[in-house]
Amino acid sequence: MAELMENQGEIVAWDLHEHRVKLVENTAKRLGIGIIKTKVRDATIYEEKYQNTFDKILLDVPCLGFGVLKRKPDIKWKRKKQEIEEIKQLQLKILQTCSSYLKPKGELVYSTCSILKEENEGVVQEFLETNANFKIVKIDLEHYIKEEKIKKNVEKGDFIQVYPNEITDGFFIAKLQKA
């Protein structure tokens, strides 16, 4: 994102885990990017000082990881059915909390590395049902996705669902706009 912004402006990056924050810091330093401000922070905890602060928010929420099975096949043996509801509630809490930090007319991208409908469009739909001030915005990835092998594994609609294939992992993207 910082490269797309040509290292102008400001990016605030939060993660619950310090080692992930350090990864972001090290990558930014390696790339010569100076606009990223990192913080170890729990995104489920509301902080009033961030209310209506951000123009855009990217939420790469924790998920069960079923989109990366080809790289981590043990996931299917470690996961239990009750984890679906638990992770869904965590994702919804993060989405609900962080959406309040978006300015009016701001955009939020919700993403996971999962292919489970409960974690993806299920969470987005539940959020939209209780947040009438948000709407879903269609994403046109045609100019981003050049590989035909990937295109055949993409489900499009109000969101993008890429299924695992020989080139990429599976992931989900939905774009929301605040009124």
N, C-alpha and C positions, 0 to 999 in steps of 0.2 A: 504494500500500500504506500509506503514511504517513497518507493521508487516511482510509482505512478504519480505521486504528489510532487515529484522532482525535489524531494527533501525540503519542501516549503510547507509551513503550517505546523500543526502539532498532532501527534498521535499519543493517546494515553493507552497503555497496555497493562491489563491486570491479569493475574493468575493467582490461584490459591496456593500454588507450590513454588517455593523460592527457586528450586533448580530450573523450572521452566522460565521464570522471569530472567534468570541468568542466561539461559539460551537465547532469549530475545535480545538481551543487552549485547551478548557476544556476537550475534549475527549482525546486529545493527552496526556495531563497531567495525566488524570485518568488511561490511559494505560501505562504510563511510557515511552512515546515516546518523544524523544528530537530532532528529525531530521526535524521537520516541522517548516518552517518559514512562518508566515502568514502576509497578508497585505490586507487592504481595498483598492481595485483597480477596475477600470472600464476596463474590458477586450476588449472593443471596441476601446479603445484609444491606438494607436501604440506608443511604446517607443523604439527608436533605440537601446538603451543599451541592450535590450534583444534579438536582432537579432542573430540567430544561436547559442543560448545559451543552450537550453534544449535537453537532450537525448530522453525524453519521455514527452508527454503532455496528460493529461486527461481533456477533456472539457465536463463538465456536464452543458450544456447550459440551460438557461431559456426556458421553453416551456409552452404550454397550459395545460399540465397535464392530458390529457385524458387517460393516463395509470393508474391513481390512482382514477378512478371514484368510485370504490367500497368503498374506504375510504372517498372520498369527492364528493358525488353525486351532490352537488350543482354546481359543475363545469359546467355541461351541461346546466344549466340555466343561468349562468353568462357570458358565452363566446358568442362572436358575430363573424359572418363569416369574417368580415374585419380584425379581430385579427390574423387570420391565416397568411395573407401576412405580417402583421407588425412583428409578432414573427419570421417568416421565414427570413426576412431581418435582424433582430437583430442577429439571430443565424449565418447567413452567414457572417455578419460583424465580429462576435467574432471568427469564424473559420478562416476567411481570416487573421485577425490581428494576432491571436495566432499561426497560422501555420508558420508565418515568424520567430517565435522564436525557431523553431525546427532546430536542427543541421542536416546536410546531413546524410542520412541513419536513421534518427530518426523516431520514431513512435508516432502517435497521435491517441487517441481514442476519438471519438465523441459520446456523449450519451445524451438521453433525457428520461423523464418519460412519453412519449407520444406514441400514436399508429397511429398518422396521418402521412401519407406518405409525405405530404408537408413539415413537420417539420423534417423528418428523411431522407429517401433516396433521397427525392427531394432536400434537402439542400446539401447533400453529392454529388449528381450528378452534381448540378450546380457548386459547388466548383471545382470538378474534371475537368469540361469543361473549366474552366479558369485557371487551375493550372496544366499544363502538367508535372510538376516536382513531382507530387504526384500520387500514385497509391493506390488502395484499396487492403487490405490484408485480406484474409479469416481468420475467427476466428473459432477455433475448441473448442467448449464448451462442447463436449461430456464428458470429464473427470471432468468438473465442475458441470454439471447438472446431478444429480443422480435420481431425482424424475421423474418417468414416467408421472405423472400428469402435470408436467411442460413441459417435452419434447414434449407432444402432442400439446402444445400451443406456440411452437417456430417455427418461419419461418426462414429458413436458406438460405443462398446464399452468396452474397458478404458481407452480414451484418447479424446481429441477431436481430430479432424482437420478443419479448416475449409479448404475449397477456395476459391481466389480467385473472387470474384463481383463484381457491380456495386457492392456496398457496402463490402466489406472485402477485405484481402489474405488469402492462405492462410497458415495457421499450424497448429502441432501442440502439444498439451499432454498430458502424462502426469503423474499424481500418484502418488508412492511413499511408503510409510510404513516406517519402521525398526522392527524388533521390539524 
